Structure formats: C-alpha cells, structure tokens
Amino acid sequence: MGRSMLLVACAFTLLLASVVSSSVVEHTLVVKNRMLRRLCYEQEVTVVNGSMPGPVIRVRDGDTLIVHVLNQSPINISLHWHGLFQRRSGWADGAAYITQCPLVPGSNYTYKFNITDQQGTLWWHEHRDLSRATIYGAFIIHPRHGKSYPFPKPDKEVPILFGEWWNASITDVDNQGFLTGLGPNLSDALTINGKPGDLYPCPKKDTFKLKVKPDNVYLLRLVNAAVNTQLFFKIANHNLTVVAVDASYTEPYSTDVVVSGPGQTVDVLLIANKPPKSYYMAIQAYSSSVAAFVNTTATAIMEYEGGPTTSSIPPELPLLPPFNDTPTAYKFYSNLTSPLRQVSNLPLQVDERLFITIGMSISPCGLGGNATCGGPNGTRFSANMNGLSFQVPTKLSILQAAFSGSNQNQGVFTADFPSQPLVTFDYTNPNNTLNQTLMFSQKSTSVKKIPFNSSVEMVFQNTAVLGVENHPIHLHGYDFYVLAMGFGNYNHIQDVSKFNLFNPQMRNTVAVPAGGWAVIRFRADNPGAWIMHCHLETHLSWGLATALIVEEGPTPFYKLPPPPSDYPQC
C-alpha cells in the first residue's frame, strides 16, 4: 500500500472511530465581572458563569464539543482548551494571536471541535494574559461508552484545581508589571478549588472540604492552574497512586507527594483507609530559582464520615518538602512511565532535530522617551528560546497568516527560528548568570516550519543566564514522549544511553529540570500553528516561546478547513 493510500486508510479509521458511540455536548460560557471576597478582601474579578474556578466540562472520547463563549467583561479574552489536539480544528485552539484574535468586549465566538483518542484530565483557561488567574476550569474526558479505565473504577471522582489569588485588580497587576519591566507582583495566596484554606487570615468559610467514606477509593483529578507557581501537593498520612498525567495513562506510581508545574494535570487514586478523622490536603511552592516566590500554604480538608469534626479535633497537617527540594521534584517527574499498550506511535527514527536553549534575559525597556524599567541598567526582563524572545503579533493570528493563502499575511512572522542556539556556550555554568554578552535577547516573531508527518526530536536545555529554574514547557496541538531528563549540559553522545524507548511517559507539558535538560519526541501529523511556551505566565509574557507551523498533508483529512464564519478578527 502506498503512503497516500495508507494515510487515507488511517484517516478513515480515525473518522470512523470518532463517530461511533459519540454525541454532541454543548455549553455556554459567559465571561463577565462579579464581586468575590477572599482573604477579607472583596473585589471585582472576571470569571466564567459566575464562579472561580469556572464550570467543569465533561465529555467522552469521540464526542463533539460546542462551546458558545459570550464576552460580557470589559477585557479582551481568548479561551484555550489545554491539551486538546484540535485535529482539523486549529481555529478553536484559543491561543490569542496564535490561532485567533481575542474576543473584544461584547463579542461572541463558538468553539467547535471533536475529542479524538483522548481520555483523562485536562483543563481550559484564558490564553492572553494574567487574567487566566480567574478564568479557568477543569476539562474531563471520560472513556467511550462500553470502555473503562485501566484501573479499578473509583467510588467517586473529584476535580481539584490549584490556583492563585491577588488582592488587587488582575489588569492593574499585569499593567504594573509591564511598566516596571519586572513582571507582576507575587500573588497574595494559593488556592485549592478557588479557596485559600484556613491557614490564611479570615478564611473560615474559604476552605474546600471533601467528605470521604472509610475504605472508599477516590480519583482525584489534580490540575495546576496556578499562574506562576510550581507546587508540591500532599495529603496528611495518606499515600497516592498516580494513574495518569496530562490525560495520558501511566503505569501506577505510588508516592506520598505530587509535583506539578502550571499547565500540568495529575490523576491520583486515594484510598480512604486511615483512622477516621480530618486531614489537610496542602499545596506549597516548589521554587527552584533564587527569585522571590509565594511562600504560603493553601489547604483543603478531607473529612472522614463518622469521625470527629474539625471543630473538636484540628485536621492533621502534612509535612511538605522544602520549597527548593529539586531532588524530590526530579524523582517524581523522571519516574513516571507509560503502559506498553499506549506506546504505539513513538518515533524510533528522527527527521527533524531541534536543540533549544531556554532561559532568562533582558531587553530594552521599550517605553519610549527617557523612561527606564527596573531591570539591570534600566532594561526590562525578558526570556528566550535559542536567544530569540518571542513577540506575539497583533494584526493577524499566526494561523490565519500561515494558512489564509493571501497577501495579508506579510510581516506577521518569519519562518527562521533556528534549530540550534544562535550562540554556543557552557549553558549551565553559574558564571553565565551575569554574562553581558548572553544577557540580551532579540525580540522577534520567529517560528519553525515542520514538514507534515515528520518525526521530531527536541532537546530543551536550561541555561544559567540570570539564574536557573525549572520550566514547564507546553506544546499546543500534541502529546509527546519524554525520553529522558538530566542535569548539566546535554551530551548528544553520552545521554542517548539514558533514553527510554520502551515505555516513556507521555505529556503535553514537560518540566525541564533546573540547570538541566529534557528530550521529547513526537510525530508532526497535526497541521496548524502551535505555540510552544513556558507555562509560567510571566515567562510567556517575557517571550519564552516560539511557534511550530506544521504543514498540511497530502489528503483532505490532513488539511486545515477554512475558519468558521464567526472567527474573531483583530
């Protein structure tokens, strides 16, 4: 069978699979402002359907989802369906200026896409600026009818979303961070399901509570929706079994602590088999850099039925790792593996190799006149991949520019993102911290074109310019296999021996170790424009990103259809 016929056959199989036992699920999300009180402070915030987090969207593998979004807020917004493949529906990915222009106040847009070959916990969030601090929610994909989880069915499933809260207008915080060139102020609290917990002042009614029955099994769907904080999570005196990450099943992994960066999801099984009383669930920052961080603890309460109430016996508090416990974080991230049945499309040969340095830098202040910013010598902080600091376009989305076939796309981007760093140096040497030559990064909208169906390998190499940090790197439109992680400079000869080509974990967001590297592989069979970025929101706004333009395939099934009639325009 020829290559084209094989692609057609595969397309027919996927199409058939998408319509069997499928249904149409429809939601309306209204984005508007409302008053919320947290930490003794009441303020007007932008939320979805009146709540923070917003509504949980539940679908089954194979369903078609239609979401009507009404922007009744005073700000521009764009909703991203984090981790959804968006096959042939890249117009619905929701990354502002990458796949669409934002929805201006008073406008509407209907996102429509199929859920194909995905199961587990994902999430949705605003994808334009810091306002995703209050605009987010869980996205849960159940197996098709007649299918089951690859683990015993739990007695109950509970979404648990981690977040952050500012005692200030998010728009004001964002604007102030831009004017100073230093990024936003630290948040005032961490949250669990929108509530900070009773270790903060004035929190008594702001604590999420989970009632459990002795010996029951609970599937906790953990989502790190925090804006700029990587997190440790524990439940006092209880072990957890990881069964999935980023909507991909894992081999069961037993642990007493979960680590997650913003954007990552972790599904864990909890057995309620301890003495019947109350226990704290708690989150605390994992901070691998020398920068300031949110040094507080958010809590929720897990209360056994039939046990004493929290008013009579205080809940037991877990002992969380130190904030800078990189060994614990690395152990968690590097020990996850996939079930063998899931490793079906791991590329063993590589067509496209990219070696990408990621890290901090500085750029000109850019405020005009004699204005200066708060960075070194009046500059602003920035971030870069391979020495280029990504600048988001504003007159047209990259997807529209790349696939519209008209002359209006000129000047939106340049297809010259380098496959190797612009400058080769000792990447993780601490002496690089203040290297004047390496500190400056060039602003550009430079993207990488990838031929359709190429097998792609990427090495993400952390740098020690302006310090080291663990970076959660997220790729839109794809899952990928994490072949290996390590510390120091990646060695393309020696470190290949560390590759797991047997049962590597699959993710959509990889935590690149502080002062280290990570290697991923995937097959580029999903045409479109897909941003790849650090999911620490400040780093994204500083330019720690690029975009991949994956070219179309030879058959109609692998070509991008025209945008919908209500597609937002800039």
CORLINRA-V462080 format. One record per residue. RES is the residue in three letters. D_CENTER is the distance of its C-alpha to the mean C-alpha in Angstrom with 2 decimals. Layout:
# CORLINRA-V462080
res=RES d_center=D_CENTER
res=RES d_center=D_CENTER
This chain:
# CORLINRA-V462080
res=MET d_center=38.98
res=GLY d_center=37.82
res=ARG d_center=34.25
res=SER d_center=34.27
res=MET d_center=35.78
res=LEU d_center=33.28
res=LEU d_center=30.40
res=VAL d_center=32.27
res=ALA d_center=32.81
res=CYS d_center=29.16
res=ALA d_center=28.30
res=PHE d_center=30.94
res=THR d_center=29.66
res=LEU d_center=26.12
res=LEU d_center=27.69
res=LEU d_center=29.99
res=ALA d_center=27.31
res=SER d_center=25.36
res=VAL d_center=28.46
res=VAL d_center=29.83
res=SER d_center=29.42
res=SER d_center=26.97
res=SER d_center=27.12
res=VAL d_center=25.91
res=VAL d_center=23.73
res=GLU d_center=23.94
res=HIS d_center=22.34
res=THR d_center=23.11
res=LEU d_center=20.70
res=VAL d_center=22.65
res=VAL d_center=20.99
res=LYS d_center=23.58
res=ASN d_center=24.51
res=ARG d_center=25.98
res=MET d_center=27.26
res=LEU d_center=25.41
res=ARG d_center=26.82
res=ARG d_center=25.05
res=LEU d_center=26.72
res=CYS d_center=30.05
res=TYR d_center=28.62
res=GLU d_center=28.60
res=GLN d_center=26.86
res=GLU d_center=25.89
res=VAL d_center=22.20
res=THR d_center=20.43
res=VAL d_center=19.23
res=VAL d_center=19.10
res=ASN d_center=22.22
res=GLY d_center=23.37
res=SER d_center=20.96
res=MET d_center=18.01
res=PRO d_center=15.83
res=GLY d_center=16.77
res=PRO d_center=18.21
res=VAL d_center=16.87
res=ILE d_center=16.98
res=ARG d_center=18.67
res=VAL d_center=19.67
res=ARG d_center=21.13
res=ASP d_center=20.52
res=GLY d_center=22.76
res=ASP d_center=22.65
res=THR d_center=22.49
res=LEU d_center=20.48
res=ILE d_center=21.91
res=VAL d_center=20.34
res=HIS d_center=22.64
res=VAL d_center=21.01
res=LEU d_center=23.64
res=ASN d_center=22.93
res=GLN d_center=25.61
res=SER d_center=24.03
res=PRO d_center=25.37
res=ILE d_center=22.23
res=ASN d_center=20.58
res=ILE d_center=17.43
res=SER d_center=15.19
res=LEU d_center=13.06
res=HIS d_center=10.12
res=TRP d_center=9.94
res=HIS d_center=6.44
res=GLY d_center=7.66
res=LEU d_center=11.19
res=PHE d_center=13.41
res=GLN d_center=15.51
res=ARG d_center=18.54
res=ARG d_center=21.21
res=SER d_center=19.33
res=GLY d_center=17.27
res=TRP d_center=18.83
res=ALA d_center=16.70
res=ASP d_center=13.19
res=GLY d_center=13.27
res=ALA d_center=12.05
res=ALA d_center=14.95
res=TYR d_center=17.57
res=ILE d_center=15.78
res=THR d_center=16.57
res=GLN d_center=18.45
res=CYS d_center=20.12
res=PRO d_center=19.21
res=LEU d_center=21.23
res=VAL d_center=23.92
res=PRO d_center=25.51
res=GLY d_center=27.69
res=SER d_center=26.11
res=ASN d_center=24.68
res=TYR d_center=22.66
res=THR d_center=22.40
res=TYR d_center=19.37
res=LYS d_center=20.75
res=PHE d_center=19.34
res=ASN d_center=20.08
res=ILE d_center=18.17
res=THR d_center=19.44
res=ASP d_center=19.33
res=GLN d_center=16.28
res=GLN d_center=16.58
res=GLY d_center=14.71
res=THR d_center=11.99
res=LEU d_center=9.07
res=TRP d_center=8.60
res=TRP d_center=9.47
res=HIS d_center=9.39
res=GLU d_center=11.44
res=HIS d_center=10.48
res=ARG d_center=13.49
res=ASP d_center=13.79
res=LEU d_center=13.83
res=SER d_center=14.89
res=ARG d_center=11.52
res=ALA d_center=12.99
res=THR d_center=15.26
res=ILE d_center=13.97
res=TYR d_center=11.61
res=GLY d_center=12.51
res=ALA d_center=12.22
res=PHE d_center=12.67
res=ILE d_center=14.96
res=ILE d_center=16.62
res=HIS d_center=19.98
res=PRO d_center=22.15
res=ARG d_center=24.83
res=HIS d_center=28.11
res=GLY d_center=30.16
res=LYS d_center=27.30
res=SER d_center=26.13
res=TYR d_center=23.58
res=PRO d_center=24.48
res=PHE d_center=25.29
res=PRO d_center=27.75
res=LYS d_center=26.94
res=PRO d_center=25.92
res=ASP d_center=28.10
res=LYS d_center=25.30
res=GLU d_center=21.54
res=VAL d_center=19.79
res=PRO d_center=16.31
res=ILE d_center=15.44
res=LEU d_center=12.77
res=PHE d_center=12.46
res=GLY d_center=12.67
res=GLU d_center=14.82
res=TRP d_center=18.11
res=TRP d_center=20.30
res=ASN d_center=24.05
res=ALA d_center=24.14
res=SER d_center=23.23
res=ILE d_center=19.62
res=THR d_center=21.18
res=ASP d_center=23.77
res=VAL d_center=21.41
res=ASP d_center=19.46
res=ASN d_center=22.82
res=GLN d_center=24.35
res=GLY d_center=21.63
res=PHE d_center=22.32
res=LEU d_center=26.06
res=THR d_center=26.16
res=GLY d_center=23.88
res=LEU d_center=22.43
res=GLY d_center=19.26
res=PRO d_center=19.06
res=ASN d_center=20.93
res=LEU d_center=19.39
res=SER d_center=18.65
res=ASP d_center=21.61
res=ALA d_center=20.03
res=LEU d_center=17.22
res=THR d_center=17.22
res=ILE d_center=17.13
res=ASN d_center=17.15
res=GLY d_center=17.91
res=LYS d_center=20.79
res=PRO d_center=21.38
res=GLY d_center=24.08
res=ASP d_center=27.65
res=LEU d_center=27.41
res=TYR d_center=26.92
res=PRO d_center=29.97
res=CYS d_center=30.90
res=PRO d_center=28.36
res=LYS d_center=30.68
res=LYS d_center=29.43
res=ASP d_center=25.80
res=THR d_center=25.01
res=PHE d_center=23.28
res=LYS d_center=25.70
res=LEU d_center=25.48
res=LYS d_center=28.89
res=VAL d_center=29.36
res=LYS d_center=32.44
res=PRO d_center=33.92
res=ASP d_center=33.12
res=ASN d_center=30.60
res=VAL d_center=27.32
res=TYR d_center=24.05
res=LEU d_center=20.71
res=LEU d_center=18.16
res=ARG d_center=14.78
res=LEU d_center=12.60
res=VAL d_center=9.31
res=ASN d_center=8.01
res=ALA d_center=7.84
res=ALA d_center=9.64
res=VAL d_center=9.77
res=ASN d_center=11.04
res=THR d_center=11.84
res=GLN d_center=11.18
res=LEU d_center=13.30
res=PHE d_center=16.14
res=PHE d_center=17.13
res=LYS d_center=20.67
res=ILE d_center=23.28
res=ALA d_center=26.77
res=ASN d_center=29.01
res=HIS d_center=26.81
res=ASN d_center=25.22
res=LEU d_center=22.22
res=THR d_center=21.71
res=VAL d_center=18.31
res=VAL d_center=18.62
res=ALA d_center=15.20
res=VAL d_center=11.65
res=ASP d_center=8.89
res=ALA d_center=11.97
res=SER d_center=14.17
res=TYR d_center=17.23
res=THR d_center=18.26
res=GLU d_center=21.73
res=PRO d_center=22.35
res=TYR d_center=21.62
res=SER d_center=23.45
res=THR d_center=22.31
res=ASP d_center=23.02
res=VAL d_center=19.81
res=VAL d_center=16.10
res=VAL d_center=13.70
res=SER d_center=9.95
res=GLY d_center=7.69
res=PRO d_center=5.44
res=GLY d_center=2.28
res=GLN d_center=5.25
res=THR d_center=8.25
res=VAL d_center=11.83
res=ASP d_center=14.99
res=VAL d_center=18.12
res=LEU d_center=21.77
res=LEU d_center=23.87
res=ILE d_center=27.66
res=ALA d_center=29.54
res=ASN d_center=32.41
res=LYS d_center=33.17
res=PRO d_center=35.98
res=PRO d_center=35.59
res=LYS d_center=34.60
res=SER d_center=31.55
res=TYR d_center=28.66
res=TYR d_center=25.86
res=MET d_center=22.22
res=ALA d_center=20.74
res=ILE d_center=17.72
res=GLN d_center=18.29
res=ALA d_center=16.60
res=TYR d_center=16.18
res=SER d_center=17.18
res=SER d_center=18.16
res=SER d_center=19.52
res=VAL d_center=22.74
res=ALA d_center=21.20
res=ALA d_center=21.65
res=PHE d_center=19.13
res=VAL d_center=19.19
res=ASN d_center=21.87
res=THR d_center=22.21
res=THR d_center=21.68
res=ALA d_center=20.50
res=THR d_center=22.25
res=ALA d_center=22.82
res=ILE d_center=25.99
res=MET d_center=26.63
res=GLU d_center=30.26
res=TYR d_center=32.49
res=GLU d_center=34.90
res=GLY d_center=38.43
res=GLY d_center=37.52
res=PRO d_center=38.42
res=THR d_center=36.58
res=THR d_center=34.59
res=SER d_center=37.49
res=SER d_center=39.85
res=ILE d_center=37.76
res=PRO d_center=34.65
res=PRO d_center=31.52
res=GLU d_center=31.03
res=LEU d_center=28.33
res=PRO d_center=26.32
res=LEU d_center=26.65
res=LEU d_center=23.23
res=PRO d_center=22.86
res=PRO d_center=23.65
res=PHE d_center=20.87
res=ASN d_center=21.26
res=ASP d_center=21.60
res=THR d_center=19.93
res=PRO d_center=22.12
res=THR d_center=20.80
res=ALA d_center=17.13
res=TYR d_center=18.17
res=LYS d_center=20.26
res=PHE d_center=17.56
res=TYR d_center=15.06
res=SER d_center=18.00
res=ASN d_center=19.97
res=LEU d_center=17.85
res=THR d_center=19.47
res=SER d_center=19.62
res=PRO d_center=22.67
res=LEU d_center=25.04
res=ARG d_center=25.23
res=GLN d_center=21.59
res=VAL d_center=22.20
res=SER d_center=23.87
res=ASN d_center=22.60
res=LEU d_center=21.95
res=PRO d_center=23.59
res=LEU d_center=26.42
res=GLN d_center=27.62
res=VAL d_center=25.65
res=ASP d_center=26.39
res=GLU d_center=23.99
res=ARG d_center=23.22
res=LEU d_center=21.06
res=PHE d_center=21.21
res=ILE d_center=18.71
res=THR d_center=19.20
res=ILE d_center=16.49
res=GLY d_center=17.62
res=MET d_center=19.20
res=SER d_center=22.17
res=ILE d_center=24.29
res=SER d_center=25.44
res=PRO d_center=28.38
res=CYS d_center=28.22
res=GLY d_center=28.70
res=LEU d_center=30.12
res=GLY d_center=33.54
res=GLY d_center=36.97
res=ASN d_center=37.42
res=ALA d_center=34.20
res=THR d_center=32.38
res=CYS d_center=28.98
res=GLY d_center=28.41
res=GLY d_center=27.22
res=PRO d_center=29.77
res=ASN d_center=32.88
res=GLY d_center=31.60
res=THR d_center=28.47
res=ARG d_center=24.89
res=PHE d_center=21.99
res=SER d_center=19.81
res=ALA d_center=17.56
res=ASN d_center=17.93
res=MET d_center=17.46
res=ASN d_center=20.95
res=GLY d_center=22.55
res=LEU d_center=21.35
res=SER d_center=19.46
res=PHE d_center=17.71
res=GLN d_center=19.35
res=VAL d_center=18.06
res=PRO d_center=21.10
res=THR d_center=22.64
res=LYS d_center=25.46
res=LEU d_center=23.80
res=SER d_center=20.46
res=ILE d_center=20.05
res=LEU d_center=20.04
res=GLN d_center=23.27
res=ALA d_center=24.76
res=ALA d_center=24.19
res=PHE d_center=25.40
res=SER d_center=27.86
res=GLY d_center=30.76
res=SER d_center=32.39
res=ASN d_center=33.40
res=GLN d_center=31.24
res=ASN d_center=28.29
res=GLN d_center=30.16
res=GLY d_center=28.62
res=VAL d_center=25.04
res=PHE d_center=23.72
res=THR d_center=25.32
res=ALA d_center=24.64
res=ASP d_center=25.40
res=PHE d_center=22.30
res=PRO d_center=23.96
res=SER d_center=23.36
res=GLN d_center=24.51
res=PRO d_center=24.36
res=LEU d_center=26.90
res=VAL d_center=28.43
res=THR d_center=28.85
res=PHE d_center=29.22
res=ASP d_center=28.88
res=TYR d_center=25.14
res=THR d_center=24.85
res=ASN d_center=28.29
res=PRO d_center=28.20
res=ASN d_center=30.91
res=ASN d_center=28.42
res=THR d_center=27.12
res=LEU d_center=29.64
res=ASN d_center=30.61
res=GLN d_center=31.64
res=THR d_center=31.41
res=LEU d_center=27.78
res=MET d_center=26.59
res=PHE d_center=26.72
res=SER d_center=24.25
res=GLN d_center=25.13
res=LYS d_center=23.32
res=SER d_center=22.93
res=THR d_center=21.15
res=SER d_center=21.51
res=VAL d_center=19.89
res=LYS d_center=20.58
res=LYS d_center=22.43
res=ILE d_center=22.12
res=PRO d_center=25.01
res=PHE d_center=24.42
res=ASN d_center=24.19
res=SER d_center=23.97
res=SER d_center=22.71
res=VAL d_center=20.34
res=GLU d_center=19.94
res=MET d_center=17.85
res=VAL d_center=18.60
res=PHE d_center=16.29
res=GLN d_center=18.81
res=ASN d_center=18.23
res=THR d_center=21.10
res=ALA d_center=23.16
res=VAL d_center=23.85
res=LEU d_center=23.69
res=GLY d_center=22.47
res=VAL d_center=19.99
res=GLU d_center=16.59
res=ASN d_center=13.86
res=HIS d_center=10.97
res=PRO d_center=7.44
res=ILE d_center=7.61
res=HIS d_center=5.50
res=LEU d_center=8.33
res=HIS d_center=8.97
res=GLY d_center=11.90
res=TYR d_center=12.08
res=ASP d_center=11.79
res=PHE d_center=13.49
res=TYR d_center=15.75
res=VAL d_center=15.45
res=LEU d_center=19.15
res=ALA d_center=19.62
res=MET d_center=18.68
res=GLY d_center=21.24
res=PHE d_center=22.51
res=GLY d_center=24.60
res=ASN d_center=25.07
res=TYR d_center=24.20
res=ASN d_center=27.52
res=HIS d_center=27.52
res=ILE d_center=30.70
res=GLN d_center=30.39
res=ASP d_center=26.71
res=VAL d_center=26.94
res=SER d_center=28.86
res=LYS d_center=25.77
res=PHE d_center=23.94
res=ASN d_center=23.38
res=LEU d_center=24.51
res=PHE d_center=25.57
res=ASN d_center=22.68
res=PRO d_center=19.48
res=GLN d_center=16.22
res=MET d_center=13.93
res=ARG d_center=10.13
res=ASN d_center=7.49
res=THR d_center=5.79
res=VAL d_center=9.01
res=ALA d_center=10.27
res=VAL d_center=13.17
res=PRO d_center=16.01
res=ALA d_center=17.71
res=GLY d_center=20.66
res=GLY d_center=19.83
res=TRP d_center=18.33
res=ALA d_center=16.48
res=VAL d_center=17.63
res=ILE d_center=15.94
res=ARG d_center=17.80
res=PHE d_center=17.46
res=ARG d_center=19.90
res=ALA d_center=19.47
res=ASP d_center=20.99
res=ASN d_center=18.87
res=PRO d_center=20.45
res=GLY d_center=18.73
res=ALA d_center=16.94
res=TRP d_center=13.36
res=ILE d_center=11.57
res=MET d_center=10.15
res=HIS d_center=8.90
res=CYS d_center=8.15
res=HIS d_center=5.34
res=LEU d_center=8.53
res=GLU d_center=9.75
res=THR d_center=13.22
res=HIS d_center=12.70
res=LEU d_center=11.29
res=SER d_center=14.35
res=TRP d_center=16.50
res=GLY d_center=15.84
res=LEU d_center=13.62
res=ALA d_center=12.88
res=THR d_center=14.98
res=ALA d_center=15.20
res=LEU d_center=16.66
res=ILE d_center=19.43
res=VAL d_center=20.26
res=GLU d_center=23.86
res=GLU d_center=25.41
res=GLY d_center=27.34
res=PRO d_center=31.07
res=THR d_center=31.13
res=PRO d_center=30.31
res=PHE d_center=27.63
res=TYR d_center=25.65
res=LYS d_center=26.20
res=LEU d_center=24.21
res=PRO d_center=26.29
res=PRO d_center=27.10
res=PRO d_center=24.90
res=PRO d_center=25.84
res=SER d_center=28.69
res=ASP d_center=26.70
res=TYR d_center=24.10
res=PRO d_center=23.42
res=GLN d_center=25.34
res=CYS d_center=25.07
